[in-house]
Amino acid sequence: MKRLYWLWVFSIGCLLIAGCDTKKPKKPDPTKGVVTGIVICADTGKPARFAKVTLSAAPQKDEKAEQRAPLPEDETTMTDLEGRFRLEAVEPGQYYAFATLEGYLNPMRSLDFARLDKLPNGREQELDAIDQLKDHLAEVTVHVHRTSEISLRVERGAEIRGTVMFDDGTPAIGMHFQLFRKNEKKGWTDVGITIFNSWALDEMSNGHGHFSLTNLSPGEYKVCALLPLDSQITAPRICLGNTFRMKDAQTVKVQAGETASGADIEIPLSGLHTVAGSVLALADGHALKNATVQLLYADDREKMREAKTPEDGTFSFPYVPEGKYIVQVSGARDEEQKNPEQELGDHGDTTSNPSAAHSYTDKELPVSVTTDVEDIQMQLVVTPPDKPKGP
């Protein structure tokens, strides 16, 4: 993912995680332009009060990758009691604008990121993202020392409600959630994206285990509860239908403006175990950090969990249900280290002699979990260097 993807991940995407703080209003600037407008609620025809308006610079469709210049920062503001907004000192150029308001569709939650991932380069990805969002975006051209006016509408979003309980009848409080939406290829794609190892959705179950997932586009969904561990990548999930496997989860269909209730999930308290171990270099047994460790289901290799090894090379997956799995390690690599033995330089000074960085061959290990498995050692061999090609 290149420019638009990362631009929207960090500036617009924060709307999915915790809501971005609106920047302080800029002062008028005669060398730049002004954008004003109004936001209307499509279902009531009334002003959208205190809606967030985002103005994002549009990439040029005929622009070559090597010609790309940095885009202006996104501009954000909030509407007033009449649904009106004003953005001062906007850099001249082409922009896309959209508005978000709680209870109404957040366009970023309708993006098919799995579809974007399959495209060959950043330019194709950014243009496809715009194509997916075209029904929710308004185009505006900003000119120097001129005011451009636009009108935006927010559409009532779909909502999924339910409860998360432990199997002893107590509420599961503070659970995060992962949503999968059926795409045009009849596959399933994540709703939202994780940023900085956080959570794609900011909604959590309350003190009674109730939850509400809002601002969704119409469609068919799978709902999974995530235990509140370090991040979405490391957290175990239990999906609707009380299954740990996303492929076996029940689905929920919801229309625009509709609330689908009864998405209830039960979390078992027994039969869960820990799978843990370490990733080491076979040659000398030193720990390998930053290796990717995945726990896969043995029958179809569906990913259950993922972790990165820290400095000590360890990994741990708590709350794993009984079954057969594969522990897969990939991407292990030694960073270049300086040798403590120093050599004398040409002018009598001391210079350190760095050791070469090594990459390691990926490895898999089948594991049958019937109790805690905490002594796994994944010993990796150095990947042989590529042989030079002959003349």
Secondary structure, DSSP 8 states (H G I E B T S, - for coil): --HHHHHIIIIITHHHHT-----------TTSEEEEEEEEETTT-SB-TT-EEEEEE---TT--GGG-------EEEE--TTSEEEEEEE-SEEEEEEEE-TTB--GGGG--HHHHHTSSSHHHHHHHHHHHHGGG-EEEEE-TT-EEEEEEEE-B-EEEEEEEEETTS-B-TT-EEEEEEE-TTS-EEESS--STT--S------TTSEEEEEEE-SEEEEEEEE--SS-TTT--EEETTTBS-GGG---EEE-TT-EE----EEE-SSSEEEEEEEEEETTT--B--S-EEEEEETTT--EEEEEE--TT-EEEEEEEESEEEEEEEE--B---EEEEEEEE-TTS-EEEEEE---BB--EEEEEEESS-EEEEEEEE-B---------
